[in-house]
Amino acid sequence: MHDFVAIGDIVTDAFIRLKDATVNCDINKEHCTITMAFGDKIPYESVTVVRAVGNSANAAVAASRLGLKSALVTNLGDDLNGKECIRSLESDNVDTQFVSVWQGKETNYHYVLWYEDDRTILVKHQEYARKFPDIGEPKWLYLSSLGADTKEYHHEIARYLADHPNIKLAFQPGTFQINLGYSELQDIYKRTQIFFCNITEAEKILGLGGVEPNELLQAMHALGPEIVVLTDGPKGAYASDGKETFFEKPYPDVKPPVERTGAGDAFASTVVSVLELGKSLQEALKWGAINSMSVVQDIGAQRGLLRREKLEGYLKL
């Protein structure tokens, strides 16, 4: 039996490190745009290709490195990118038996415009004739980013969960799932054991703005999740199990971040993994903050994911 089965799209990221761009932000440095000359030839420093990423793939790798038996449910093409993604997952001991390979289809490929320590991602989700497989009864199901063709697929997942009440569900919605709104996915929200998103995403889901994090936590609980975790970037994370509320500050960077892709995935998937390891929510949040710190010290969402022994070493510092 698997400890952790993640569901979501998989992608290859091509990190294009820019050398000639301008970033413009508002007074709070929260809403920024990147500017480059239009109709010109723009030099870049390097390109780094990172295979088998995406919210759920990152989560499956994080769980595996922490010692859980993990698997990934995803769809990809029979192209070179797809083959390389499978090899990458297998190298991290992620079970690929639930990966569906489609002949004549392409695998998702995104371009990451990387400037200083942040990035803008150009995304394109391929469409597949998805069918949810029989995954048995894992201890945790981790649902995250899926493409815009997956509305009915979510209900298929919800029906599977209804037939397997012992499976715990972690839900970290991606852009499409957030845009669908609560009413379309209420069968997922009501079945969720632990929910993750950032403050801005919570405001969008709830139709609220300018309210305190504690109010957002309470409002999200009302949608069904038993545990709610809201991240606030470099400010930290808020969590509530319905009885107690916690705040976890970021773990101090060991050196300036290289780039921030995958920090949220590392945090969320580590929290779920550590709960499965028998730790408390408060302990799990600390582990998540450490893995999030580590990920931003390298390129892409997986290179910096820690194995259990090394993560525990940070806890002792």
C-alpha positions, 0 to 999 in steps of 0.5 A: 500500500502506498503512503502518498499518491499525488495527482496532477499534471507533469511538466518539463521546465526550461529555465531561461536566465535573463540578463537584460530586463527591468522589474517594476513593482508597486510601493509594497513590492507585491505586484510586479511586472517584468519588461523587455524590449519588444521586437528586439533580440534579447540576450540570455545567460543560460538555459537549464532544463528540469524534468518531471516537475509540476506541483504534484510531481514535486510533492511525490518526489518530496514524499519519497525523499522523506521515506514514504512510499509514493506514486504519481497519477499523471498523463504525458505523451510518448515523446522524448520529454515524456520518457525523460520525465518517467526516468526522472521519477523512477530515479527518485523512487516514485512509483510510475505505474499510474502514469498514462502515456498517450501515443501521438501526444506531447508532454507539457513543456513550460518556459520559465523566464528567470530574472534575479531570484524570481521567475515568470512561467509561460505555461501550456497544458496538453489535453488528454482523455483522462481516466482515474485509475484504481490506486488501491487505498493509499494513506494520503491522496495529494491533489494539485494542479491540473489543466482546464480539461479536467472538471469531470475528472475532479468529480471522478476523483471525488467519487473514488474518495467516497468509495474509499473513506479511509483515504486522507485527502490533501488539496493544494489547488492550482490556477485552474482549480482556483478559477473553477471556484468552490461551487464546482469543486465542493465535493473535493473541498468537503472531503479534504483533510488538509488544504493549502493555498496562499493568502491571495488565492484564499481571498479569490476562492472566498471572494474576500479581500483585506481581511486578517489571516485568521478570518480567512482560516475560519472561512476556509474551514467553513468550506469543509477542510479539517486543517487549513494552511495559508502561506504568505510568501517570505512572511511565513504561514498560518495554520488551523486545525479548527481548535488551535491556530499556528503561525510558522515563520520562514526558516532563515535562508542559509544563503541568498535564494537562487530562484523561488520555483517550488517553494510552496510545493515543498512546504505543502508536501512536506507538511503532509508527509510529516503528518504521515510520519506521526508528527504534530501539525506544529512540528510538520510546519517546521519541517515544511519551512526548512524544505521550502528554504532548501528548494530556493537554494537551487534551480527548479522545484526538486533539486533542493528537496531534502532527505529525512536525515538532512532535514532533521539535521536542520531541526537540531540547529 
